[in-house]
Structures are given as structure tokens and as C-alpha cells.
């Protein structure tokens, strides 16, 4: 018989940042953010802290901690470990998350799934994987303007007592930053000439038949001091995106302003919504509308999108059936760009869980290229530094079997006084080097300019 989670109505706050400020004094706080009230695409926010179990992975080694106690250190697959420690058997309700796993899978965690060369420099210290098992969370439904404290049932009395005390204390423990956020200018070691050489190398591989598309990215970095949460609040106002997230680790923080869903599993149906095809917004309404029209009729962008749709159809078919494409080349508009977004859906095979579907598709094809493994090998060859969380996924795996994850684009990583962000795009046979270079800047310029103008030293 399915277990039933406990749902307690609590105060609804139109801006979930107030709830996050209340809980972030606790260990490992995380906020999956729909960016309401700035964005109207998303519906739910999920906030939690103080996980019962923390799973981190670095290279071939995963660690399981309960509080400060190390329970296990192993080279076993992190996906298997998540499945072992994730509570299951809970009855789905009207909320997407009832307790379970929250955190991120970095792009580099893909090395645990594929045999890739080790060429790029790994200079970011955040773990490759960071997921907590959270027995409670705050879930805000912005459509119904309701909020709930969700808790897993079946916990011991001591755990229940701690949860209740933690929640009772939340609003008495508002955490403010120690010093205001300040940042220097962003810089990139990849200039237009270096980008052009990498572009030509990718074209050589395409012409040789090695690949059809490669998602090549460049990294921008800036030194900062202060509280990165202040930076996140400014970014979510400037570029509200439905699959955003803010997460703190012992090493740093992840600030994700992602517009792209990776994999959602709900009621036995998996759905992915790859973004391929981008054009800049224009402040003039007529010019902006022309840009949107140009994107929708662009043969190059439609072909690029279709390649990734086919890749994801293949990935989903590993453990799913009835794979379909209910939407192809739909237009979505954000503060800085228009995107082409497709939707691929499939029914999970009997006995298959959400985590298996995630593992089958990870990392997402929209940020690798096609075929996936060869594209990842070329990325490793041409990008000078590892991607870390960028192009990985943040999201949740609920104890009721549901899952939702993003593609961690428009994502920044705070690590040891450096803030990193990346801009990239898919390169195909008829791509133009100067246009692709400009697109890589367009995608992240608003992020960098927002921080430099507001917090620049």
C-alpha cells in the first residue's frame, strides 16, 4: 500500500526568496525557482535545507554523509546510490514533490557513463554531483497562491521532532549576507580568433563524417566578494526563467537561470523540451517581431533542432515506448532571446523509474551535439576547461516517483572567489563562425552586464 506524505498548509508568499532567506542558515539549502512573479511560464517553487543524507561525487569516488558522519565512500555508480537512498513508495498527490532528492548532476558526471578523454583543465572545486535526500520541503503553488510544508511519513519520532523545530524556527532565523556583493568585469580566454579556429576544427570533423553537430561553449569569469545570493536575486529579476535554481554547497554556489527543461517524469510519462535555435531580442517591437519570424523560418535552426529531437527520441526509446513529438519548433521568448523549443514525450516501460530515464539521456543532447559521444569527445578536445555544473542538470526526484530537471544553461558557478558563466551554441555544417560567436555572447551578455552594472567595483 502506498505511503501518504504529510501536507500542512502554510503562509503563501508571492516571492519565494523570503522563504529561502528564512531557511538558508541551515546546511545545504536549495531553491528550485519558477521565477515568479517575474516569469509566467512556471508554476511551482520547491525549497528545502538540512538533508537527511548527502551524496557527493568527485571523479570515480562518491561519498554518503549523514550529518557529519561518513556512511560510505565508494566507486559505485552515483545513479545506483541515489536509487538506494531515495525514499520510494509514496502516493502521488497534487504537488510535484513530497520529499526526496534535490540537487545537481554536473556535465562532468557524464564521465561515469561514457569513456571520455581527459584533456580539459578541471579548475572548479564543486563536486561533480551534489544531491541531498530531504525529508521535508516548502512547495509554493503560484497558480493557486497556496503553500505547503510537505513531509515524508514513516520517520522516527526524533526526526519528526527535529523537522518541526526546524520549521518553527525558520522565520526567526533570517540569514543576511555578511557583506554586500561586489564583482569585477568578466573576461574570457577565448577571443574571436581562438573561437574561429575551434569552429574550423569542428567543421573539419563534420565534413569528415565524425559528427553532425557540436555544441561548443566559451567560459567567462570574474572575481567577486560577498554573498552570491544577492547576485542571484538581481539575475532572476533581469532574466526570469522557468527552470531556475539557487543551491549552496560547502565549496560554493550554483546560480541557474535556465529556460530549458531536460527530463520531466509525471504519471508514467517522460517529457523533454530541447532548445535549439536562438535569435536576439530587439527593443523595437517591430524589429523584435521580425527577428522572431526569421528564427521560425530559419532552415539552419530548424535542422539543428531536428537533429537533437532525433537524438532524444533515441535516448528515450532505451526504456520507454510510444515515443512521440507533440510540438516541433515552437517559439518561446525570454528577456534577451527568442528560442525554438520542441517537445518529445514517451511512456515509461513497466518497472522503469524516473532515474533510469535520466541516466539514459544524460547529459542532454541539446548541449552536446550529435552523435552524442563523439560530440562530447570533440568538446573535451576544444574547450580548454571543464564545464562543471554548466550543461548538467538541476532538479528533483520525488519519493512519489515524479521528477523534473533542467538543462543547466544560463548557469553560473561561484567557486573560491570566482564567478563563472558560459555561452555556447550548436555548430552544424552551414553555421557561420562570426554568427555563432556572436550568439555565444548574446546568450549570456544580459547576465554579465546585470552584475557588472549593479555590483561592479
N, C-alpha and C positions, 0 to 999 in steps of 0.2 A: 504494500500500500504506500502511495506517495506521501512523503512528509510535507507538511504545510508550513511555510515560513510565517513569521510574525510580522504584521504590518501595523504600525502605530501612526496615526495622523499627527503631523507636527506643523509648525508655522511655515507657510509658504512665503518665500522671499523672491521677488521678481528678478533680483540679481543674486545669483548663487555665490558670488565672490564673498558675500557676508558670511555664509555658512562655511566657506573654505577658510576664511580668516579665523573662524572660531575653532576649527579642528586642526589647523596646521602646526600647532605646538606639539602634536602627537607624532610618533615616528612614522615615516613613510607615507605622508599624505598624498592623495591623488584626487584629481578632479577631471572627469570626463565631461566636457563642456560643449553644449549646443550653441553657445554664444548668444543666447537670449539676454536682453531684449534687442540686441543689435542685429541678429540674423533671424529670419523666419523659416529657414529650412529645417532646423532641428526641433525636437520636442522635449527630450529628457536630459537632465543633468544627473550624474552619479558622483557622489563624494564620499570618501572613506579615509581612514587612517588607522594606525596601530594594528597591523595584520597579525593574525594568529601564527601564521607560517610565512617566511620569506624565502623565495627561491631565486638565487642569482647564478648566472653562468658567465664564466670568463674562459674563452678558448674551449678546451676539452673538459674543463672542470666545473661542476655545478655544486653549489652549497645549499643546504637546507638548514635554516635557523628558526628557532622558536624563542622569541625574545633575543637574549644574548647567548643562548645555548646553541652550539653547533650540533645538529642531529645527524647530519650526513654530509660527506664530501665524496663525490663520485664522478666518473666519466660517462655515466649512463645518459641516454638521450634526455634533454630537458623536457621534451614533449611527453615522454613517458613519466617523468617525475611529476609534471603538472597533473597528469591524469591520475596518478596515485594519491596526490594530496588534495585534489579538488573535491569538495563535498558534492554528492550527487543524490538523485532520487527525490528531489523536491518538486512539488507540483507547480507548473507554470501558472502565473496569475496575470493580472492586467498590467503589471510593471515588468520592464525588461530584465531587471536584475534584483535578485533576492538575497545576495551574498554569494561569495565565490572569489574568483581570481580577477585582479585588476593589475595592469602594468604594461610593460612593453616587451616586444621582441625586436631586437635591433636587426638592421640589414645583415650585419656580420654573423648573426646566428645562423644564417643560411649555410655557413661553412660546416655546420653539424649535419646538414642534409646533402650537400654536394661536395665533391673533392675539387677544391679550387686552389690556384697558386697563391703563394704568399709574397706579394710584391709591394703593395701599398703600405705606407707607414701607419702604424697604429699609435696615434698620439693623444687620444682621448681616453680617460681612465674609467668612464662609466662602464658598468657591466654590459656584456652582450645581451643578456636577458635579465629582466627585473620584474618579478611578479609576486604579489602578496596574496595570501588567502585571507580575505576579510570577512569575518562572520557577521558584520553589520555594515550598513551604509545609509546615507541620506539620498533619496531619489526624489527629484523635483519634476513634476509634470507641468510644463509651461502652458500646454494647451488647455488643461483643466484647471490650472492655477491651484494645484494641490501638491503637498509634500508629505513624504512618509519616511519614518525610520523603519528600515527593513532589517530583520534579524533571522538568522538560521535557528530553527528549533533543534532540540536534542543536545543542546550544550549543557555542560555541567553547571552546578549552582555557582561555583566560583567564577566561571567565565561569564555567566549571565549577570552576576553582581558587578563585575568589572565593567561590562558593556554599559549597564545602566548608569554607573557612576561616571564613566567617561562622557556619556551623552548629557547627563545632568550638568556636568562642568563646562560644556562646550562654550556657551556664550559668556562664561566668566573668564575665559582664557583666550581672549582675542590677541593674536600674535601680530605685533607690528614689526616693521623692519628696523634693524639696528642703525642703519644709515641709508640715506636716500640713494637710489640707483644712479650711477654715472657711467658713461661709456665713451670710448674714443671712436674714431672713424673706422669703418670696416675696410678691409683690404683683401685682395685675392692674389695668390701667386700665379694664377692662370690669367695671362693677358690675352688680347685678341690674337696675337701671333701664335702663342702656345696652343690656344683653342683651335686655331686653324690647322695646325699640324696634327693634333689629335683627330680632328674632323677628317682630314685626308686619310689618316690611317684607317679610320672606320670605313670610309668609302672604299678603300682597297680591300678590306675584308668583305664588304658587301659584294663588290664586283667579282671577288674570288669564290663567292657562294658560301662563305662561312656563316653568314647571318643575313637577316632581312632588316633588322632594326636594332640599334643600340642606344640605350638611354645614358647619355654622357652628362656628368654634372661637374660643376666647379664649386669650391668652398670659399666662403667669405668669413673672416674672423676679425674680432675686435676685443681689446682688453676692456674689462669693466670692473666696477666695485659696487658693493651694496647688494640689495635684495632683488634677485631676478623676477620675483613675483610682481613687483612694480612694473617691470618691463612687459610681463605677460598681460597685465591689465590694460596697458596702453595699446598693445598689439591687437588684442581681441576687439577693442573699440574701433581701431583703424581697418582691420581686415577680418570681420566676423565670419566664421566658417563653421559649418555644422558638425564637423568631426574633430573639434579642437580638444586639447587636453593640457593640463599642467601637472607635473609629477616631480617630487623631490626624492633624491636618493642621498646616501651618505656622502657621495662624491660630488654631486652637483644637482642639476635640474634639467628637465625637458619641457620646452615650450612649443607646443604644436598648434598650428593654425591651419589644419588640414581641411580642404574641401572634399576629400575623396574617401569614400567607403571602400574598404578592402573586402572583407567577408562578413556578412550577417547570416546567422542561422536562427530561424524562428519557425516553430511549429513544423519542424522536419524539412524545411525548405531553405536552401542556401542561396544567397544572392550576392553578387559582386557588381560594382559600378565603376569600371575603369574610366579614367580621364585621359584622353589623347586628343590633342588639338587645342591650341591656345592662341588668343589674339588679345592685344592690349585694349583696355577701355579708353575712351576719349571723353574729355569733359564736355565737348559739344554733343548734344543729344543726337543730332542728325549724323554726325561723323561716327558716333558710337554705334548707331543702328547699322550704318554701312559696314563697320567692322564685323558686327555680329553676322550680317548676311554673307560677307566674304568668307568667314570661317565656316559657315554651314555649307557653302558650295565648294569649298576647297577640296579638290581631288586628292591632294597630298595628305591633308589632315584626316580625311575620311579613310584613306588607305592605311594610314598609320594606326588609326583607331581600330580598324577591322582586323589588323594583324594581332593586336592584343586581345580582342574579343575571341578570336580563334584559339589563341594560346590558353586563355582562361576556360574556354569550353572544354579543352583537352584536360586541363588540370582538374576541373570539377568532375569530369567523367570517370576519374580514377575510383571514386567511392560514391558517385551519385548517378542518377538516371533521369530521364526526361529533361535533358539539358535544353534550354530554350533562350532566345534573345528577345524579350518583350519590348525593349527600347534600344534603338540604334541611332547614334549621332544626335542625341537631344542636347539642346543648348542650355547651359547654366551660366549665370552671370554673377560675378563677385565684385568686390570694390575695385580691384586692379585689373582683372582679366575676364574674358569670356572663355568658356570651355565647351568642348564636345564630350558628352558623357553617355556611355552605353550601359545597359543593364543585362546581366546574364544570370539566369536562375536555374536551379536544379533541385530534384528531390533526393534526400539522403537515402542510400540503401539501408535495408534493415540492419540494425546492430551497429551502425556507424554514428559516431558522435561528432560534435562541432569541432573538437580539437583535431580530429583526423582530417577534416576538410581544410582546416587552416594549414596543417602540415603539408598536405598535398599541394597547396597553392603558394606556399611561402618560398622566397619573397614574391611579392606581387609582380606579375608580368608587365604591368604598365610602367614600372620603374627599373626594369632590367632590359627588355628587348626580346627579340625572337630570332632563333630558338633560345630559350632562357639560359641554359648552362653556358653555351658559347658566348652569349652576350655578357654574362657575368664574368667570364674569363677575360674578355676584352676590357670591361670596366676596370678589373683589377690591374690590368696592364697599363691603362692610360690615365687613370685617376691617381694622383700622387699620394693621397691619404685615404685611409679607411672612412667609410660613411657613418659608422656608429649607428645611432638611432635613426638618422635620416634614411628614408626609404624602407625602414622597417614598419612596424605596426604597433599602435597603442589601442587598448580596448579592454573588454571584459569577457569572461567566461562564467556564466551564472550557474549556480547549483541546480537550477531548474532546466538546464540543457541549452539555454539560449546564449548567443554570442554576438558581439558586434565589435569590429575592429576598423581602424582607419589605415590608409597608406600615409606614412609619416613624411609627407611633403610639406613645404612651408613650415618646417620644423627647425627649431634652434636648440642647441645643446650648450648648457653652461657648465664649464669644467675648469677648475683651478684658475679663476680669474679671466678666462677667455670665453667669449660667446661666439659660437659657430653657427652659420646657416649656409644652405646650399641652394643653388639654382641649376636646373637641368632640363633636358628635353630629349625626345626620341629623334634619332637621326636615321633617315632612310635614304634610298638611292637618289631621290630627286630633292633632297634637302639642300639648302644654300647656307654656306658657313656663316656669313655675316648675319643672316636672319636668325639662325639657331643661336648664335652668340648673344644677339640682342634679346631673344626670348628668354634665355637663361637669366639675364639681368632683370627683365620685366617682371618675372615671377616673384622675385624677392626684393625688388627695389623699394616697394612700399614698406616692407618690414624694416629694412635697414634705415631708410630715411625717417620713419616714425621714431625710431630710437635715437638716431643722431640729432634730430631737431629738438626732441623733447628732453633728452638726457645727456646730450653731447657736452664734453668737458670744455 
